[in-house]
């Protein structure tokens, strides 16, 4: 269990050197250079020990203020000096001796884990340390952990972890996620009720593996672009692709963030990230542009103009919301739908998008004065061509993402009198996964229709 200490000294340079040296020896260190800051950090962090420079203690009221706070009276206080005059003082120039003295202090927190229920804060005692402590003392019960990302629970029997749940996950996957949590609160309730055993690995091996995976998962997340990075499919997989490769590829047919991908699949986070990274390097996946995580269709003044344009685009004999259809490869349409869903004005359908390559609505843009624009995807797979004639009538225009276009689509739009626009002509080469470029494409299409 990591030992935490608060070092108090008026000299910032000395504080920095001490903190660096003690951290290198395995201690968790906080520093303060004034009585007020020392009190604040002692109250918020509840360290295992306070180490105060001797002259600082003599010339300030820090010791009196610590003694007056009943929550801080039990924290051991040690004094240090450059040239200790007696054995009760620590030598602040000798980090190794300081660390030895701190490690020799009695640890009150260990008593709480040996008997009875207890609670605390994860900034003071990490999940790994907690579970090691409970395991050493062969405790049975449930450790509940509440974090900003959700609540979880680890169940123990005679010091062995038998199950874990965290948000939608369970078993080892849930446990390893909980081990990575650094902020939140915990509470242990003892008990011997029988719990479903989903974890069979010995606790000591489990915690070692969990700590190893935390670092690897963090590095892979950074390489893949972070939690909000969106990925989608690109080049087809070979016929002999491994089952997990196939599962990840199928899941990313519709673009997803890393967090959503990890939530959806049951494999360990580390394994999913490793395979995803490999597929990305081989060109089977692509990362959607980070240039526009959330964009607006237009500036507020122009939104009013666009709303007026939509009213002018309503086709005779067709009521309801104006529609703009995008035609192209199913993968490009999936990326476009993902990017359009990040527009500030977008309303995304509650139901999931269809698995079959059929025409479907993927977003509706809400503009001022009640104007609305429905965005429709039309995958260019001519086996489903008979369905196109059902979804095209009444559309303001069709925007082709790919060229050359489909002869059947050209025929249908010609018969129905629907303008057929080309994305490349409107915007040039574009990244349909970038919501800012998608907004520019929509604006360009509307402008083209009005000027035609």
C-alpha positions as CSV (number, residue, x, y, z in Angstrom):
1,X,0.0,0.0,0.0
2,X,1.5,3.3,-1.1
3,X,2.5,5.6,1.9
4,X,1.5,9.2,1.5
5,X,3.3,12.1,3.1
6,X,2.8,15.9,3.2
7,X,6.2,17.8,3.3
8,X,6.0,21.4,4.7
9,X,8.9,23.8,4.2
10,X,9.2,27.5,3.3
11,X,11.9,26.8,0.7
12,X,10.4,25.8,-2.6
13,X,13.7,24.5,-4.0
14,X,14.1,22.2,-1.1
15,X,10.5,21.0,-1.4
16,X,11.0,20.1,-5.0
17,X,14.2,18.1,-4.3
18,X,12.6,16.3,-1.4
19,X,9.4,15.5,-3.3
20,X,11.4,14.1,-6.2
21,X,13.7,12.0,-4.0
22,X,10.9,10.5,-1.9
23,X,8.7,9.7,-4.9
24,X,11.6,7.8,-6.4
25,X,11.6,5.7,-3.2
26,X,8.0,4.8,-3.7
27,X,6.2,7.4,-1.5
28,X,3.2,9.5,-2.6
29,X,4.2,13.1,-1.8
30,X,2.3,16.4,-1.5
31,X,4.0,19.7,-0.6
32,X,3.1,23.0,1.1
33,X,5.1,26.2,1.7
34,X,2.6,28.0,4.1
35,X,0.5,27.1,7.1
36,X,-2.8,27.7,5.2
37,X,-1.7,25.5,2.3
38,X,-0.5,22.8,4.7
39,X,-3.8,22.7,6.5
40,X,-5.8,22.6,3.3
41,X,-3.8,19.7,1.9
42,X,-3.8,17.8,5.1
43,X,-7.6,18.1,5.3
44,X,-8.1,17.1,1.6
45,X,-5.5,14.4,1.3
46,X,-5.4,12.9,4.8
47,X,-1.7,11.8,4.4
48,X,-0.2,9.0,6.5
49,X,2.4,11.4,7.9
50,X,3.4,15.1,8.1
51,X,7.0,16.1,7.8
52,X,7.6,19.7,8.8
53,X,10.9,21.7,8.7
54,X,11.9,22.6,12.3
55,X,12.3,26.4,12.0
56,X,9.0,26.5,10.0
57,X,7.2,24.8,12.9
58,X,8.9,27.1,15.5
59,X,8.0,30.4,13.7
60,X,4.5,29.7,12.6
61,X,1.3,28.5,14.3
62,X,1.0,25.4,12.1
63,X,1.4,22.9,15.0
64,X,-1.2,24.6,17.1
65,X,-3.7,24.7,14.2
66,X,-3.1,21.0,13.5
67,X,-3.7,20.2,17.1
68,X,-7.0,22.1,17.1
69,X,-8.4,20.1,14.2
70,X,-9.8,16.9,15.5
71,X,-9.6,15.3,12.1
72,X,-5.9,15.8,11.9
73,X,-4.7,15.0,15.4
74,X,-4.1,11.3,14.7
75,X,-1.7,12.0,11.8
76,X,1.9,11.5,12.9
77,X,4.0,14.7,12.7
78,X,7.8,14.6,12.2
79,X,10.3,17.4,12.3
80,X,13.3,17.8,10.0
81,X,16.3,20.1,9.9
82,X,19.5,20.5,7.9
83,X,21.8,19.7,10.9
84,X,19.7,17.7,13.3
85,X,20.7,18.5,16.9
86,X,19.1,15.3,18.4
87,X,17.8,12.0,17.3
88,X,14.1,13.2,17.3
89,X,14.8,15.3,14.2
90,X,15.1,13.9,10.7
91,X,17.9,15.1,8.3
92,X,16.2,16.8,5.4
93,X,19.3,16.3,3.2
94,X,19.0,12.5,3.4
95,X,16.0,11.3,1.5
96,X,16.7,7.6,2.1
97,X,16.8,8.1,5.9
98,X,13.6,10.2,5.7
99,X,11.9,7.4,3.8
100,X,13.1,4.7,6.2
101,X,11.6,6.7,9.2
102,X,8.3,7.1,7.4
103,X,8.0,3.4,6.4
104,X,8.6,2.5,10.1
105,X,5.6,4.5,11.2
106,X,2.5,2.4,12.3
107,X,-0.1,2.3,9.6
108,X,-3.5,2.9,11.1
109,X,-5.3,2.2,7.8
110,X,-4.3,-1.4,8.0
111,X,-6.4,-1.9,11.2
112,X,-9.5,-0.6,9.4
113,X,-9.2,-3.3,6.8
114,X,-8.7,-6.1,9.3
115,X,-12.0,-5.8,11.0
116,X,-15.4,-4.1,10.5
117,X,-16.6,-2.0,7.6
118,X,-14.9,1.1,6.4
119,X,-15.1,3.8,3.7
120,X,-12.8,6.4,2.2
121,X,-11.5,8.3,-0.9
122,X,-9.6,6.8,-3.8
123,X,-7.2,9.7,-3.8
124,X,-6.0,8.5,-0.5
125,X,-6.0,4.8,-1.1
126,X,-6.1,3.3,-4.6
127,X,-8.1,0.3,-5.7
128,X,-5.1,-1.9,-6.1
129,X,-3.9,-1.1,-2.5
130,X,-7.4,-1.6,-1.1
131,X,-7.7,-5.1,-2.7
132,X,-4.2,-6.1,-1.6
133,X,-5.1,-5.1,1.9
134,X,-8.4,-7.0,1.9
135,X,-6.7,-10.0,0.4
136,X,-3.9,-10.1,3.0
137,X,-6.6,-9.9,5.8
138,X,-8.7,-12.6,4.1
139,X,-11.8,-10.4,4.2
140,X,-15.2,-11.4,2.7
141,X,-17.7,-8.9,1.5
142,X,-18.3,-6.3,-1.2
143,X,-16.1,-3.3,-2.0
144,X,-18.3,-0.7,-3.6
145,X,-16.6,2.0,-5.7
146,X,-18.3,5.2,-6.9
147,X,-16.6,7.2,-9.7
148,X,-17.5,10.0,-12.1
149,X,-17.8,7.4,-14.8
150,X,-20.2,5.1,-12.8
151,X,-20.4,2.8,-9.9
152,X,-18.8,-0.7,-9.5
153,X,-18.4,-3.5,-7.0
154,X,-15.8,-6.1,-6.3
155,X,-16.8,-9.1,-4.3
156,X,-14.4,-11.1,-2.2
157,X,-14.5,-14.4,-0.4
158,X,-11.8,-15.2,2.2
159,X,-9.6,-12.5,0.6
160,X,-10.0,-13.9,-3.0
161,X,-11.7,-11.8,-5.6
162,X,-14.6,-13.8,-7.0
163,X,-16.5,-11.3,-9.1
164,X,-16.7,-7.7,-10.2
165,X,-19.1,-5.4,-12.0
166,X,-18.6,-1.9,-13.4
167,X,-21.2,-0.1,-15.5
168,X,-22.2,-2.6,-18.2
169,X,-19.2,-4.9,-17.7
170,X,-18.6,-7.8,-15.4
171,X,-15.8,-10.2,-14.4
172,X,-12.2,-9.5,-15.2
173,X,-13.0,-6.8,-17.7
174,X,-14.9,-4.8,-15.1
175,X,-12.2,-5.4,-12.5
176,X,-9.3,-4.2,-14.7
177,X,-11.3,-1.0,-15.4
178,X,-11.9,-0.4,-11.7
179,X,-8.2,-0.8,-11.0
180,X,-7.5,2.1,-13.3
181,X,-9.9,4.5,-11.5
182,X,-8.0,7.1,-9.4
183,X,-10.8,9.4,-8.2
184,X,-14.0,8.6,-6.4
185,X,-15.0,7.0,-3.1
186,X,-15.2,3.5,-1.8
187,X,-17.0,1.6,0.9
188,X,-16.4,-2.0,2.1
189,X,-19.3,-4.0,3.7
190,X,-18.3,-7.3,5.2
191,X,-20.5,-10.4,4.6
192,X,-20.4,-14.0,3.7
193,X,-23.3,-14.2,1.2
194,X,-22.6,-16.5,-1.8
195,X,-21.7,-14.5,-4.9
196,X,-21.6,-15.8,-8.5
197,X,-18.0,-16.7,-9.2
198,X,-17.0,-15.2,-12.5
199,X,-13.3,-14.8,-11.6
200,X,-11.2,-17.9,-10.9
201,X,-7.6,-16.4,-11.2
202,X,-5.8,-16.0,-7.8
203,X,-6.0,-12.4,-6.6
204,X,-2.2,-11.9,-6.4
205,X,-1.8,-12.8,-10.1
206,X,-5.0,-10.9,-11.0
207,X,-3.7,-7.6,-9.5
208,X,-0.3,-8.0,-11.1
209,X,-1.9,-8.6,-14.5
210,X,-4.3,-5.7,-14.0
211,X,-1.5,-3.2,-13.2
212,X,0.4,-4.3,-16.3
213,X,-2.7,-3.9,-18.5
214,X,-3.5,-0.4,-17.1
215,X,-0.2,1.0,-18.6
216,X,-0.6,-0.8,-21.9
217,X,-4.2,0.2,-22.3
218,X,-3.3,3.9,-21.6
219,X,-0.5,3.8,-24.2
220,X,-2.7,2.1,-26.9
221,X,-5.6,4.6,-26.2
222,X,-3.1,7.5,-26.8
223,X,-1.8,5.9,-30.0
224,X,-5.4,5.4,-31.3
225,X,-6.4,9.0,-30.6
226,X,-8.0,8.9,-27.2
227,X,-11.4,8.0,-25.8
228,X,-13.3,10.3,-28.3
229,X,-11.4,9.2,-31.4
230,X,-13.9,7.8,-33.9
231,X,-13.0,4.8,-36.1
232,X,-14.7,3.1,-39.1
233,X,-13.9,0.5,-41.7
234,X,-11.8,1.1,-44.8
235,X,-10.4,-1.8,-46.7
236,X,-12.0,-5.3,-46.6
237,X,-10.5,-8.0,-44.3
238,X,-8.8,-11.0,-45.8
239,X,-10.8,-14.2,-45.8
240,X,-8.7,-15.8,-43.1
241,X,-9.2,-12.9,-40.6
242,X,-9.3,-13.9,-36.9
243,X,-12.7,-14.0,-35.2
244,X,-11.9,-10.9,-33.1
245,X,-10.7,-9.0,-36.2
246,X,-14.0,-9.8,-37.9
247,X,-16.0,-8.8,-34.8
248,X,-14.2,-5.4,-34.5
249,X,-14.6,-4.8,-38.3
250,X,-18.3,-5.6,-38.2
251,X,-18.9,-3.4,-35.2
252,X,-17.1,-0.4,-36.9
253,X,-19.2,-0.6,-40.1
254,X,-21.0,2.3,-38.4
255,X,-18.3,4.7,-36.9
256,X,-17.8,4.5,-33.2
257,X,-15.6,6.1,-30.6
258,X,-13.0,3.9,-28.8
259,X,-15.2,4.0,-25.6
260,X,-18.2,2.8,-27.5
261,X,-16.2,0.0,-29.2
262,X,-14.8,-1.2,-25.8
263,X,-18.3,-1.1,-24.3
264,X,-19.9,-3.1,-27.1
265,X,-17.4,-6.1,-27.2
266,X,-16.9,-8.6,-24.4
267,X,-13.2,-9.2,-25.0
268,X,-10.7,-7.5,-22.7
269,X,-10.0,-3.8,-23.3
270,X,-6.3,-4.6,-23.9
271,X,-7.0,-7.3,-26.5
272,X,-9.5,-5.1,-28.4
273,X,-7.1,-2.2,-28.5
274,X,-4.3,-4.4,-29.7
275,X,-6.3,-5.8,-32.6
276,X,-7.8,-2.4,-33.4
277,X,-4.4,-0.9,-33.6
278,X,-3.2,-3.7,-35.9
279,X,-6.2,-3.3,-38.2
280,X,-5.6,0.5,-38.3
281,X,-2.0,0.0,-39.3
282,X,-2.9,-2.5,-42.0
283,X,-5.4,-0.1,-43.5
284,X,-8.5,-2.1,-42.7
285,X,-9.8,0.7,-40.4
286,X,-9.4,4.4,-40.6
287,X,-9.5,7.2,-38.0
288,X,-12.2,9.8,-38.7
289,X,-11.0,13.4,-38.8
290,X,-10.4,15.1,-35.4
291,X,-10.8,18.5,-37.1
292,X,-14.4,18.8,-36.1
293,X,-15.7,17.0,-33.1
294,X,-18.8,19.2,-32.9
295,X,-19.6,21.9,-35.4
296,X,-22.5,24.2,-36.4
297,X,-24.2,24.1,-39.8
298,X,-23.7,27.9,-40.1
299,X,-23.4,31.1,-38.1
300,X,-26.6,32.3,-36.5
301,X,-27.3,35.0,-39.1
302,X,-26.8,32.6,-42.0
303,X,-29.0,29.9,-40.3
304,X,-32.0,32.3,-40.8
305,X,-31.1,32.5,-44.5
306,X,-30.9,28.7,-44.8
307,X,-34.2,28.4,-43.0
308,X,-35.8,30.7,-45.7
309,X,-34.1,28.7,-48.4
310,X,-35.6,25.4,-47.1
311,X,-39.1,26.9,-47.3
312,X,-38.5,27.8,-51.0
313,X,-37.2,24.3,-51.8
314,X,-40.5,22.5,-50.8
315,X,-41.7,20.6,-53.9
316,X,-45.2,20.9,-55.2
317,X,-47.5,18.1,-54.0
318,X,-45.1,17.1,-51.1
319,X,-45.6,18.3,-47.6
320,X,-43.6,17.7,-44.5
321,X,-39.8,18.2,-43.9
322,X,-37.5,19.1,-46.8
323,X,-35.1,16.2,-47.6
324,X,-31.6,16.1,-48.9
325,X,-30.4,12.7,-50.1
326,X,-26.7,11.6,-50.1
327,X,-25.8,8.7,-52.4
328,X,-22.6,6.7,-52.3
329,X,-20.7,3.8,-50.9
330,X,-22.2,2.4,-47.7
331,X,-19.0,3.0,-45.8
332,X,-18.7,6.6,-46.8
333,X,-22.3,7.2,-46.0
334,X,-21.8,5.7,-42.5
335,X,-18.9,8.1,-41.9
336,X,-21.0,11.0,-43.2
337,X,-23.9,10.0,-40.9
338,X,-21.6,9.9,-37.9
339,X,-20.2,13.3,-38.7
340,X,-23.6,14.8,-39.4
341,X,-24.8,13.5,-36.0
342,X,-22.2,15.7,-34.4
343,X,-23.6,18.9,-35.9
344,X,-25.1,21.2,-33.2
345,X,-28.4,21.3,-35.0
346,X,-28.7,17.6,-35.6
347,X,-31.4,15.3,-34.2
348,X,-30.4,11.6,-34.6
349,X,-33.0,8.9,-34.8
350,X,-33.4,6.9,-31.6
351,X,-33.4,3.5,-33.5
352,X,-30.2,2.1,-34.9
353,X,-29.4,2.4,-38.5
354,X,-30.5,-0.5,-40.8
355,X,-28.0,-3.3,-41.4
356,X,-29.1,-3.8,-45.0
357,X,-28.0,-1.2,-47.6
358,X,-31.5,0.4,-48.0
359,X,-32.3,4.2,-48.1
360,X,-32.7,5.5,-44.5
361,X,-32.9,8.8,-42.6
362,X,-29.8,9.4,-40.5
363,X,-30.4,12.9,-39.1
364,X,-32.7,15.9,-39.1
365,X,-31.3,19.4,-38.8
366,X,-33.4,21.9,-36.8
367,X,-33.1,25.5,-38.0
368,X,-34.7,28.8,-36.8
369,X,-38.4,29.5,-37.3
370,X,-39.3,25.8,-37.2
371,X,-37.4,24.9,-40.5
372,X,-36.1,21.4,-40.7
373,X,-34.0,19.5,-43.1
374,X,-34.0,15.7,-43.2
375,X,-30.8,14.0,-44.3
376,X,-31.2,10.6,-46.1
377,X,-28.6,8.0,-47.0
378,X,-29.0,6.1,-50.2
379,X,-26.4,3.3,-50.5
380,X,-25.5,2.8,-54.2
381,X,-26.1,-1.0,-54.4
382,X,-28.3,-1.5,-57.4
383,X,-29.7,-4.8,-56.1
384,X,-31.7,-2.5,-53.9
385,X,-32.5,-0.1,-56.7
386,X,-36.3,-0.9,-56.7
387,X,-36.4,0.8,-53.3
388,X,-34.8,4.0,-54.5
389,X,-38.0,5.1,-56.3
390,X,-39.9,4.9,-53.0
391,X,-37.5,7.3,-51.1
392,X,-36.5,9.8,-53.8
393,X,-39.9,11.5,-54.6
394,X,-40.2,14.9,-52.9
395,X,-36.5,15.2,-52.2
396,X,-34.9,18.6,-52.8
397,X,-31.8,17.1,-54.3
398,X,-29.5,14.1,-54.4
399,X,-25.8,14.6,-53.6
400,X,-23.4,12.0,-55.0
401,X,-20.4,11.3,-52.9
402,X,-18.8,9.0,-55.4
403,X,-18.2,9.3,-59.1
404,X,-19.0,8.2,-61.7
405,X,-22.6,7.9,-60.5
406,X,-25.1,5.1,-61.0
407,X,-26.9,5.1,-64.3
408,X,-30.1,3.9,-62.5
409,X,-29.8,6.9,-60.1
410,X,-29.3,9.3,-63.0
411,X,-32.4,7.8,-64.7
412,X,-34.6,8.0,-61.6
413,X,-33.6,11.6,-60.7
414,X,-34.2,12.6,-64.3
415,X,-37.6,11.1,-64.4
416,X,-38.6,12.6,-61.1
417,X,-37.1,16.0,-61.9
418,X,-34.7,15.9,-58.8
419,X,-31.4,17.8,-59.1
420,X,-28.4,15.5,-59.0
421,X,-25.4,17.2,-57.5
422,X,-21.8,16.1,-57.2
423,X,-20.0,16.5,-53.9
424,X,-16.6,16.9,-55.6
425,X,-18.0,19.8,-57.6
426,X,-19.5,21.5,-54.5
427,X,-16.5,21.0,-52.2
428,X,-13.6,19.4,-54.0
429,X,-11.9,16.4,-52.3
430,X,-13.5,16.0,-48.8
431,X,-13.4,13.9,-45.7
432,X,-16.9,12.8,-45.0
433,X,-16.0,12.0,-41.5
434,X,-15.3,15.7,-40.7
435,X,-18.4,17.4,-39.4
436,X,-17.2,20.8,-40.5
437,X,-16.8,19.6,-44.1
438,X,-20.2,17.9,-44.0
439,X,-21.7,21.2,-42.8
440,X,-20.0,23.0,-45.8
441,X,-21.3,20.3,-48.2
442,X,-24.9,20.8,-47.0
443,X,-24.6,24.6,-47.2
444,X,-23.1,24.3,-50.7
445,X,-25.9,22.0,-51.9
446,X,-28.6,24.4,-50.6
447,X,-26.8,27.4,-52.2
448,X,-26.5,25.5,-55.5
449,X,-30.2,24.6,-55.5
450,X,-31.3,28.2,-54.9
451,X,-29.0,29.6,-57.6
452,X,-30.0,27.0,-60.2
